Amino acid sequence: MSACWYSVQAAPACLVLTVHVQPNAKRTEVAGLHGDALKVRVAAPAVDGKANAALLAYLAELFRVPARQLRLKSGDHGRHKVVEIRGAQDLPAVLRALAR
């Protein structure tokens, strides 16, 4: 399985996601694809890092890993972000359909 919006890295074992974030949504959820990125709506404003924190918390829950295993590699101040998830080797079921 390979798609433009995610990649698997062997060392260190992790997934790298390209994410397009839509802040101030009614609820936090995966909204499909946005070009070459996974679109995630977050129910937090893009103020003082709240949307970034909500995104990382949601992805930690989705991938069932501790939040400390996620790192925002780039995109701290924009909608386009790259997130590294250490210890994750596969996509959750909700994302597998998007990877086809």
Secondary structure, DSSP 8 states (H G I E B T S, - for coil): --BTTEEEETTTTEEEEEEEEE-S-SS-EEEEEETTEEEEE-SS-SSTTHHHHHHHHHHHHHHT--GGGEEEEE-TTSSEEEEEEET--S--HHHHGGG-
